[in-house]
Amino acid sequence: MAAFSPSSSSFPTTILCLLLFYPPRSLSNPSPGSGLVSFTGGKGNYPMMAREFLTAHNKVRSTVAERPFQWDRQLARVAKRWSEVRRADCALKHSRGPFGENMFWGSGWTWRAADAVTEWASEKDFYDAATNSCAVGRMCGHFTQIIWNSTVRIGCGRTECYGGGVIITCNYDPPGNYVGEFPLNATA
């Protein structure tokens, strides 16, 4: 496959956002670091949260017999930095960086790494592997990025927004979701 270039026609087509306007799931507005959320401490290298992201992603990959992802601290730092950029407005605007990217937003403080991955993975119901397409009017690109065969590394960041809510960004390298390619078999 040719080297990735944002200006090329093989630019990943899935730059999708998932908006979730759900109320907090448990206690009302717990504070960051309370143990009810995966507090990052602003570093991007957070073993407990990294394990949570990695376990949730690899659980999804195992359902399609894909090899597990490896955690990448540099990708995590990039993801955390981008989530921090979005902290003031909590907007799901993509970084347009060189990696695949999934983003998640939820109101309240209780959203965890596994919640974001579960929401992205739920798009499996809208993906048709036979036609390599999403159901009409539905998104499935978050799911296909998670199961993309050639992607081997991930890094994610979670940030509590100033106005309330949580924004989560995960980066994937090499990126997936190339037009005309299948997520599970590049030769299909």
C-alpha positions as CSV (number, residue, x, y, z in Angstrom):
1,M,0.0,0.0,0.0
2,A,1.3,3.5,-0.8
3,A,2.4,5.8,2.0
4,F,-0.3,7.7,3.7
5,S,-0.8,11.2,2.5
6,P,-3.8,13.4,3.5
7,S,-3.9,14.9,0.0
8,S,-4.0,11.5,-1.7
9,S,-7.2,9.8,-2.8
10,S,-6.6,7.1,-0.3
11,F,-7.1,9.4,2.6
12,P,-9.1,7.5,5.3
13,T,-12.7,8.2,4.5
14,T,-14.0,7.6,8.0
15,I,-13.6,10.8,9.9
16,L,-16.7,10.3,11.8
17,C,-18.0,11.6,15.1
18,L,-20.3,9.9,17.5
19,L,-22.4,12.3,19.6
20,L,-24.0,10.9,22.7
21,F,-26.4,13.0,24.6
22,Y,-27.1,10.7,27.5
23,P,-27.3,11.7,31.1
24,P,-24.6,10.4,33.5
25,R,-25.0,6.7,34.2
26,S,-24.3,6.6,37.9
27,L,-23.7,9.1,40.6
28,S,-24.4,12.7,39.5
29,N,-21.3,14.4,38.3
30,P,-18.5,12.7,40.3
31,S,-15.3,14.7,40.2
32,P,-12.3,13.7,38.1
33,G,-10.0,11.5,40.1
34,S,-12.8,10.2,42.3
35,G,-12.3,6.6,41.2
36,L,-15.5,6.6,39.3
37,V,-13.8,7.7,36.2
38,S,-10.4,6.9,34.6
39,F,-8.6,10.1,35.5
40,T,-5.5,10.7,33.4
41,G,-3.7,13.3,35.4
42,G,-2.9,15.0,32.1
43,K,0.1,12.8,31.2
44,G,-1.1,10.5,28.4
45,N,0.8,7.6,30.0
46,Y,-1.6,6.1,32.4
47,P,-1.3,2.4,32.8
48,M,-4.8,1.7,34.3
49,M,-6.7,3.6,31.6
50,A,-4.4,2.3,28.9
51,R,-5.2,-1.2,29.9
52,E,-8.9,-0.4,29.9
53,F,-8.7,1.0,26.3
54,L,-6.6,-1.9,25.1
55,T,-8.7,-4.6,26.7
56,A,-11.9,-3.1,25.2
57,H,-10.4,-2.8,21.7
58,N,-8.9,-6.2,21.8
59,K,-12.2,-7.8,22.9
60,V,-13.8,-6.4,19.8
61,R,-10.9,-7.5,17.6
62,S,-11.1,-11.0,19.0
63,T,-14.7,-11.3,17.7
64,V,-13.4,-11.2,14.1
65,A,-10.2,-13.2,14.8
66,E,-7.9,-10.1,14.4
67,R,-4.6,-10.0,16.3
68,P,-4.5,-7.8,19.4
69,F,-3.5,-4.2,19.3
70,Q,-0.4,-2.9,21.1
71,W,-0.5,0.2,23.2
72,D,1.6,3.1,21.9
73,R,2.5,5.8,24.4
74,Q,3.3,8.3,21.6
75,L,-0.1,7.8,20.0
76,A,-1.7,8.2,23.5
77,R,0.1,11.5,24.0
78,V,-1.1,12.7,20.6
79,A,-4.7,11.6,21.5
80,K,-4.5,13.2,24.9
81,R,-3.2,16.5,23.5
82,W,-6.0,16.6,21.0
83,S,-8.6,15.9,23.6
84,E,-7.1,18.7,25.7
85,V,-7.4,21.1,22.7
86,R,-11.1,20.2,22.6
87,R,-11.5,20.7,26.4
88,A,-12.9,24.2,26.2
89,D,-15.7,23.5,23.6
90,C,-15.8,19.7,23.9
91,A,-16.4,19.7,20.1
92,L,-16.0,16.5,18.1
93,K,-13.6,18.0,15.6
94,H,-11.0,15.7,14.2
95,S,-7.3,16.5,14.3
96,R,-6.6,15.7,10.6
97,G,-3.4,14.1,11.8
98,P,-1.7,11.1,10.1
99,F,-3.4,8.5,12.2
100,G,-6.8,6.9,12.1
101,E,-9.0,8.6,14.7
102,N,-12.2,7.8,16.6
103,M,-13.8,10.4,18.9
104,F,-16.5,10.2,21.5
105,W,-18.4,12.7,23.6
106,G,-20.7,12.0,26.6
107,S,-22.3,14.4,29.1
108,G,-21.4,14.0,32.8
109,W,-18.1,12.7,34.3
110,T,-18.8,8.9,34.4
111,W,-17.8,7.9,30.9
112,R,-15.0,5.4,30.8
113,A,-12.7,4.1,28.1
114,A,-14.8,0.9,27.7
115,D,-17.9,3.0,27.2
116,A,-16.5,4.7,24.2
117,V,-15.2,1.5,22.6
118,T,-18.6,-0.2,23.3
119,E,-20.4,2.6,21.4
120,W,-18.0,2.4,18.5
121,A,-18.2,-1.4,18.4
122,S,-22.0,-1.2,18.4
123,E,-21.7,0.0,14.8
124,K,-21.0,-3.6,13.8
125,D,-24.8,-4.0,13.4
126,F,-24.7,-1.4,10.6
127,Y,-21.7,-2.9,8.7
128,D,-22.3,-5.2,5.7
129,A,-19.1,-7.2,5.2
130,A,-20.3,-8.6,1.8
131,T,-20.6,-5.1,0.3
132,N,-18.0,-3.4,2.6
133,S,-20.5,-0.6,3.3
134,C,-22.6,0.9,6.1
135,A,-26.4,0.6,6.2
136,V,-28.0,3.6,4.6
137,G,-28.0,6.6,6.9
138,R,-25.9,4.8,9.5
139,M,-22.3,5.0,10.6
140,C,-19.9,2.0,10.9
141,G,-16.5,3.5,10.4
142,H,-15.6,3.6,14.1
143,F,-16.2,-0.2,14.1
144,T,-14.2,-0.8,10.9
145,Q,-11.3,1.2,12.2
146,I,-11.2,-1.0,15.3
147,I,-11.1,-4.2,13.3
148,W,-8.9,-2.9,10.5
149,N,-6.4,-5.7,9.7
150,S,-3.3,-3.6,9.1
151,T,-3.7,-1.4,12.2
152,V,-1.4,-2.7,15.0
153,R,-1.0,0.2,17.5
154,I,-3.4,2.4,19.4
155,G,-3.2,5.2,21.9
156,C,-6.1,7.0,23.5
157,G,-6.8,10.0,25.7
158,R,-9.7,11.1,27.9
159,T,-10.4,14.6,29.0
160,E,-13.0,16.2,31.2
161,C,-14.4,19.3,29.5
162,Y,-14.7,22.6,31.2
163,G,-18.4,22.8,30.6
164,G,-19.1,19.3,31.8
165,G,-18.8,16.1,29.8
166,V,-16.0,13.9,28.6
167,I,-14.2,13.7,25.3
168,I,-12.3,10.6,24.3
169,T,-9.9,10.4,21.3
170,C,-8.2,7.2,20.1
171,N,-5.5,7.1,17.4
172,Y,-4.8,4.1,15.2
173,D,-1.6,3.3,13.4
174,P,-1.3,2.5,10.6
175,P,-4.7,4.2,9.9
176,G,-7.6,2.2,8.3
177,N,-10.7,2.9,6.4
178,Y,-9.2,3.3,3.0
179,V,-11.7,3.5,0.1
180,G,-12.0,0.2,-1.8
181,E,-10.2,-1.8,0.9
182,F,-11.8,-4.3,3.2
183,P,-11.1,-4.1,7.0
184,L,-10.4,-7.8,7.5
185,N,-8.6,-8.7,4.2
186,A,-6.7,-6.1,2.1
187,T,-6.8,-8.5,-0.9
188,A,-10.6,-9.1,-0.8
